[in-house]
Amino acid sequence: MIGDLPETAGGARGAVIHPDPTRGADGGRRPAARLEEAVGLAVAIRMAVAYSEVVPLSRPRPATLLGKGAVERIAEVIADQAIEVVVIDGTLSAIQQRNLERAWNCKVIDRTGLILEIFGERAQTREGSMQVELAALTYQRGRLVRSWTHLERQRGGLGFIGGPGETQIETDRRLIDERITRIKKQLAEVKRTRELHRKKRRQVPYPVVALVGYTNAGKSTLFNRLTTATVDARDQLFATLDPTMRGLDLPSRRHAILSDTVGFVSDLPHELVAAFHATLEEVLEAELIIHVRDVSHPDTEQQKADVESVLTEELGLGELVEQGAMVEVLNKTDRLDPAGREAVLNAAERDPRAVAVSARDGEGIDDLLALIDSRLNVRRILARFRVPVADGRALSWLYEQGEVTERSDDEAAVTLSVRLDPENLARFDQEWPDYRR
């Protein structure tokens, strides 16, 4: 990574501090759970977390965020434990970060920096790497405000050109801006290429079903279970970053495309939402969104709210969600005690757009496939056709692109009742205008 982010945290002894402005008050996510998640994020970049703590925060200090007493007490822990990196599970200004580094004599990064570091390690494709770099550059640019003394130096002009010299901070900002401009142009080209791929898919066309959910909710395990793929499905935050797509066979013999996407997280850095917009466009194109939830997690309801917030507020999918184009998968039922499992199963039975599953064990997968099939069928139109026996191509097309619900044959023609997407129905009528009844 570059600039403000550590080159690597792998193997470093670390401490994780969660500033708690709620002081443990009810109504939000539990501070202990927030700390546990932050520790998980640190472990995701192989940091050896030697110390973690929830620090009550009655009033954020402009200079250090934490109070003087907390800063001094944590400094002693850092010295005793030989801590090399401290993660603040919150947002630090450049000045706060600098002051804490001076007080603790070690590297300090905030939640955004930590998530960027994870993404920088995990991105595999060229597109993913560019998106991470764009997010990191945007993050770094906002921190070029007298953060380091060398940025206050001024470079002299060449004299014969005239005009004032250029400060180091201005040079750094200009270089970052130039790099951001280049990456945005490259990502725009990637976006055009992805749109060409989508147009080809629409010509088939298969509906796209997108898996979304909080990080480590089990999306990749479910993806592998549904498609017999071998996507990395470690029990780790952000195990999947780059989108993966595979074919999905449904009970009605209909085919769909299943997309596995990056996991969401609370307080997702705005820079990452913007930078990964191209990756998340698969969600924008989806006919059906599958929200995978870890119902064994104590903060599952808060995680649900975080995911829906990104979908509706950041991606503008509120109308799609309201129209019923999203179903809930209540995953990891195998981790629940008998009473909790029974409660989740009963909740799923009462909700026609929910299903309880264990992606690991396979329980409920048939019910999920049936639910996906039925939700995709909501848009389909039941039409009746009479196709000459000799026109095998039209018959084959209807069987491949639609769901044949009824068929009768005579010597001259085959009469069919078929459920088709509106786009496919229009395409068939254009190719064979005389066959619809």
C-alpha positions in Angstrom: 0.0 0.0 0.0 1.0 3.6 -0.3 1.5 6.8 1.7 -0.5 6.8 5.0 -1.0 3.0 5.1 1.5 0.6 6.6 3.4 -1.4 4.0 2.4 -4.6 5.8 0.8 -5.6 9.0 1.4 -9.3 8.6 2.9 -10.7 11.7 3.1 -7.3 13.5 2.1 -7.2 17.2 -1.0 -5.1 17.3 -3.6 -3.5 19.6 -7.2 -2.8 18.7 -9.1 0.1 20.5 -12.8 0.6 20.0 -13.9 4.1 21.1 -17.4 3.8 22.4 -19.4 7.1 22.3 -22.5 5.2 23.5 -20.8 4.2 26.7 -22.5 0.8 26.3 -26.0 2.2 25.9 -28.7 0.0 24.3 -30.2 0.7 20.9 -27.1 0.1 18.7 -24.6 -2.6 18.2 -22.9 -3.9 21.3 -19.5 -2.3 21.9 -18.1 -5.8 22.6 -19.3 -7.0 19.3 -17.9 -4.0 17.5 -14.5 -4.7 19.2 -14.7 -8.3 18.2 -15.3 -7.4 14.6 -12.4 -4.9 14.6 -10.1 -7.6 16.0 -11.3 -9.9 13.2 -10.4 -7.2 10.6 -6.9 -6.9 12.1 -6.5 -10.7 12.1 -7.5 -10.7 8.4 -4.2 -9.0 7.6 -2.4 -11.5 9.9 -1.8 -9.0 12.7 -1.0 -10.6 16.0 -3.5 -8.9 18.3 -1.9 -8.8 21.7 -4.3 -6.3 23.3 -7.9 -5.1 22.7 -10.1 -2.8 24.6 -13.4 -0.8 24.5 -12.7 2.8 25.6 -15.7 4.8 26.7 -15.7 8.1 24.9 -17.8 10.8 26.5 -16.5 13.6 24.3 -14.1 13.3 21.3 -10.9 15.3 21.8 -9.9 17.3 18.7 -6.2 16.5 19.3 -6.3 12.8 20.1 -9.9 11.6 19.9 -9.4 9.8 23.2 -9.1 11.5 26.6 -5.7 12.3 28.1 -6.0 9.6 30.7 -6.8 6.9 28.2 -4.0 7.9 25.9 -1.5 7.8 28.8 -2.8 4.4 30.1 -2.7 2.8 26.6 0.8 4.2 26.1 1.9 2.1 29.1 0.2 -1.0 27.6 1.9 -0.4 24.3 5.3 -0.2 25.9 4.8 -3.3 28.1 3.4 -5.4 25.2 5.8 -4.2 22.6 2.9 -3.1 20.3 4.0 -2.1 16.8 0.6 -1.1 15.3 -2.6 0.3 17.0 -5.9 0.1 15.2 -8.5 2.7 16.2 -11.9 1.3 15.3 -13.2 4.7 14.3 -12.3 7.6 12.1 -9.2 9.6 12.9 -8.3 13.0 11.4 -4.7 13.4 10.2 -3.8 15.5 13.2 -5.3 12.9 15.6 -3.4 10.2 13.9 -0.1 12.1 14.1 -0.6 13.0 17.8 -1.4 9.4 18.8 1.6 8.1 16.9 3.8 10.6 18.8 2.2 9.7 22.1 2.5 6.0 21.6 5.6 5.8 19.5 4.1 3.3 17.1 2.1 3.2 13.9 -1.6 4.1 14.2 -4.3 3.5 11.6 -8.0 4.0 11.8 -10.9 1.7 10.6 -10.8 3.1 7.0 -7.0 2.5 6.8 -7.4 -1.0 8.1 -10.1 -2.0 5.6 -8.1 -0.5 2.8 -5.1 -2.5 3.9 -7.2 -5.7 3.8 -8.6 -4.9 0.3 -5.1 -4.1 -0.9 -3.9 -7.6 0.1 -7.0 -9.5 -1.2 -7.7 -7.9 -4.6 -6.7 -10.4 -7.3 -7.8 -8.9 -10.6 -6.4 -5.9 -12.3 -9.7 -4.1 -11.8 -9.9 -4.9 -8.1 -6.3 -3.6 -7.6 -7.1 -0.4 -9.4 -10.2 0.1 -7.4 -8.3 -0.4 -4.1 -5.6 2.0 -5.3 -8.2 4.6 -6.2 -9.8 4.3 -2.7 -6.4 4.5 -1.0 -5.4 7.6 -3.0 -8.7 9.3 -2.2 -8.2 8.5 1.5 -4.6 9.7 1.4 -5.4 12.9 -0.4 -7.8 13.9 2.3 -5.0 13.5 4.9 -2.4 15.8 3.3 -3.1 18.6 5.8 0.2 19.3 7.6 0.3 15.7 8.8 4.0 15.5 8.5 6.7 18.1 8.8 8.4 17.4 5.5 5.2 18.5 3.8 5.7 22.0 5.0 8.9 22.5 3.0 8.8 24.6 -0.1 10.4 23.8 -3.3 12.0 26.8 -5.0 11.0 27.7 -8.5 13.6 27.6 -11.3 13.8 31.4 -11.2 13.7 32.1 -14.9 10.2 30.7 -15.2 9.0 33.0 -12.5 6.1 32.5 -10.0 6.1 31.1 -6.5 7.7 27.8 -5.5 5.6 24.7 -4.9 5.3 23.3 -1.4 5.8 19.6 -0.9 2.2 19.2 0.2 1.1 20.8 -3.1 3.4 18.5 -5.1 2.1 15.4 -3.3 -1.5 16.4 -3.9 -0.9 17.2 -7.6 0.8 13.8 -8.1 -2.1 12.0 -6.3 -4.6 13.9 -8.4 -2.8 12.9 -11.6 -2.8 9.3 -10.6 -6.5 9.4 -9.6 -7.3 10.8 -13.0 -5.4 8.0 -14.8 -7.1 5.3 -12.7 -10.6 6.7 -13.2 -10.0 6.6 -17.0 -8.8 3.0 -16.8 -11.8 2.0 -14.7 -14.1 3.8 -17.1 -12.7 1.5 -19.8 -13.2 -1.5 -17.6 -16.8 -0.4 -17.0 -17.4 -0.2 -20.8 -16.0 -3.7 -21.2 -18.3 -5.0 -18.5 -21.2 -3.4 -20.1 -20.4 -5.2 -23.4 -20.3 -8.5 -21.4 -23.7 -7.7 -20.0 -25.2 -7.0 -23.4 -24.0 -10.4 -24.5 -25.6 -11.9 -21.5 -28.9 -10.1 -22.2 -28.9 -11.6 -25.7 -28.9 -15.1 -24.1 -30.5 -13.9 -21.7 -30.1 -15.4 -18.3 -31.4 -13.5 -15.2 -28.7 -12.4 -12.8 -29.0 -13.3 -9.2 -26.7 -11.5 -6.8 -25.6 -12.6 -3.4 -25.1 -9.8 -0.9 -24.6 -9.7 2.8 -22.4 -8.7 5.7 -18.8 -9.9 5.5 -18.4 -13.5 6.7 -22.1 -14.2 6.5 -21.4 -17.3 4.4 -22.0 -16.0 0.9 -19.1 -17.8 -0.7 -19.9 -21.1 1.0 -23.5 -20.7 -0.2 -22.2 -19.8 -3.7 -20.2 -23.0 -3.8 -23.1 -25.1 -2.6 -25.5 -23.7 -5.2 -23.1 -23.8 -8.2 -20.6 -26.6 -7.2 -17.9 -23.9 -7.7 -14.7 -23.7 -5.6 -14.6 -20.1 -4.5 -12.4 -19.4 -1.5 -14.8 -19.6 1.5 -12.6 -19.2 4.6 -14.1 -18.3 7.9 -12.6 -14.8 7.6 -13.7 -11.2 7.1 -13.5 -10.1 3.4 -12.4 -13.5 2.1 -14.1 -12.5 -1.2 -13.3 -9.2 -2.9 -13.4 -9.7 -6.7 -16.8 -10.7 -8.1 -17.3 -14.3 -9.3 -20.1 -15.5 -11.6 -21.3 -19.0 -12.3 -24.3 -20.7 -13.9 -27.2 -21.7 -11.7 -29.7 -24.5 -12.5 -33.1 -24.0 -11.1 -35.8 -26.6 -10.4 -37.9 -25.4 -13.4 -34.9 -26.2 -15.6 -34.4 -22.5 -16.0 -30.9 -21.2 -16.0 -29.6 -18.1 -14.1 -26.3 -16.5 -13.4 -25.3 -16.3 -9.8 -22.9 -13.5 -8.7 -20.8 -13.6 -5.5 -19.9 -10.0 -4.4 -17.8 -8.3 -1.8 -19.1 -8.4 1.8 -20.5 -5.3 3.4 -19.4 -4.0 6.8 -20.6 -1.4 9.2 -19.2 2.1 8.6 -18.0 1.0 5.1 -15.5 3.7 4.0 -17.2 6.1 1.6 -14.0 5.9 -0.6 -14.5 2.2 -1.0 -18.2 2.4 -1.9 -17.3 4.9 -4.7 -14.2 2.9 -5.8 -16.0 -0.4 -5.9 -19.1 0.9 -7.7 -18.0 -1.0 -10.9 -17.8 -4.3 -8.9 -21.2 -3.7 -7.3 -22.8 -2.9 -10.7 -23.6 -6.7 -10.9 -26.0 -6.0 -8.0 -27.5 -3.1 -9.9 -28.1 -5.4 -12.9 -29.6 -8.2 -10.9 -33.2 -9.3 -11.3 -33.1 -10.8 -7.8 -30.9 -10.0 -4.8 -30.2 -12.7 -2.2 -29.4 -11.2 1.1 -27.4 -13.8 3.1 -27.5 -13.3 6.8 -25.5 -15.0 9.6 -28.4 -15.6 12.0 -26.0 -17.1 14.6 -24.3 -13.7 15.0 -25.5 -11.8 18.1 -25.8 -8.6 16.1 -27.5 -10.1 13.0 -30.3 -7.5 13.1 -27.8 -4.6 13.1 -25.8 -6.3 10.3 -29.0 -6.6 8.3 -29.6 -2.8 8.8 -26.1 -2.0 7.6 -26.5 -4.0 4.4 -29.9 -2.6 3.6 -28.5 0.9 4.2 -25.7 0.4 1.6 -28.2 -1.1 -0.9 -30.8 1.7 -0.5 -28.7 4.8 0.3 -25.4 4.1 -1.5 -26.5 2.1 -4.5 -30.0 3.5 -4.9 -31.8 0.1 -4.8 -34.5 1.1 -2.4 -37.3 0.8 -5.0 -36.0 -2.6 -6.1 -36.0 -3.8 -2.5 -39.5 -2.5 -1.9 -40.8 -4.2 -5.1 -39.8 -7.6 -3.6 -36.8 -8.2 -5.7 -34.8 -9.3 -2.6 -35.1 -12.5 -0.5 -33.4 -13.3 2.8 -31.3 -16.3 3.4 -31.1 -17.0 7.1 -27.8 -18.8 7.1 -25.7 -20.8 9.7 -28.6 -22.4 11.3 -26.2 -25.3 12.2 -24.5 -22.9 14.7 -27.7 -22.3 16.7 -28.9 -24.1 19.7 -32.2 -26.1 19.3 -34.4 -23.3 20.6 -32.7 -20.7 18.4 -32.9 -22.9 15.4 -36.6 -23.6 15.9 -37.2 -19.8 16.2 -35.4 -19.1 13.0 -37.2 -21.9 11.1 -40.6 -20.6 12.3 -39.7 -17.0 11.3 -38.7 -18.3 7.8 -42.0 -20.2 7.5 -44.0 -17.0 8.3 -42.1 -14.9 5.7 -42.7 -15.9 2.0 -39.4 -14.1 1.0 -37.2 -15.8 3.5 -35.6 -19.3 3.9 -33.5 -20.8 6.6 -30.4 -22.7 5.5 -27.1 -24.1 6.5 -24.8 -23.5 3.5 -22.2 -25.7 5.2 -24.4 -28.7 5.7 -26.8 -28.2 2.8 -29.9 -28.0 4.9 -32.6 -25.8 3.2 -30.8 -25.5 -0.1 -33.7 -27.1 -2.1 -36.1 -24.7 -0.5 -33.8 -21.8 -1.5 -33.6 -22.9 -5.1 -37.4 -23.2 -5.2 -37.8 -19.7 -3.7 -35.3 -18.2 -6.2 -37.3 -19.9 -9.0 -40.6 -18.6 -7.8 -39.4 -15.0 -7.3 -37.9 -15.0 -10.8 -41.2 -16.2 -12.2 -43.0 -13.2 -10.8 -41.9 -11.2 -13.8 -42.6 -13.9 -16.3 -45.6 -13.8 -18.6 -47.6 -16.9 -19.4 -48.1 -17.0 -23.2 -49.6 -19.6 -25.6 -48.0 -20.6 -28.9 -48.8 -22.9 -31.8 -45.6 -23.9 -33.5 -45.4 -25.9 -36.7 -43.9 -29.4 -36.2 -41.3 -28.6 -38.8 -40.0 -25.6 -37.0 -37.7 -27.3 -34.6 -35.6 -24.1 -34.0 -38.6 -22.2 -32.5 -39.6 -25.2 -30.4 -36.0 -25.5 -29.1 -35.8 -21.8 -28.4 -39.0 -21.8 -26.2 -37.7 -24.8 -24.2 -34.3 -23.2 -23.6 -35.5 -19.7 -22.8 -38.9 -20.4 -21.1 -40.7 -22.7 -18.7 -43.1 -24.9 -20.6 -46.1 -25.6 -18.4 -48.4 -27.3 -20.9 -48.0 -29.1 -24.3 -50.3 -30.8 -26.8 -49.3 -32.2 -30.2 -51.1 -32.9 -33.4 -49.9 -33.8 -36.9 -49.4 -30.2 -38.0 -48.2 -28.3 -34.9 -47.3 -28.2 -31.3 -49.4 -26.1 -28.9 -47.5 -24.8 -25.9 -48.1 -22.7 -22.8 -44.8 -21.1 -21.8 -43.7 -18.7 -19.1 -41.2 -16.1 -20.5 -39.5 -13.0 -19.4 -41.0 -9.9 -21.1 -37.7 -9.4 -23.0 -37.7 -12.9 -24.3 -41.4 -12.8 -25.2 -40.8 -9.7 -27.3 -37.8 -11.3 -28.9 -39.8 -14.4 -29.9 -42.6 -12.4 -31.3 -40.2 -10.5 -33.5 -38.6 -13.6 -34.8 -41.8 -15.7 -35.1 -44.7 -13.2 -35.3 -47.3 -15.7 -36.4 -46.9 -18.3 -33.7 -48.5 -16.5 -30.7 -52.1 -17.5 -29.9 
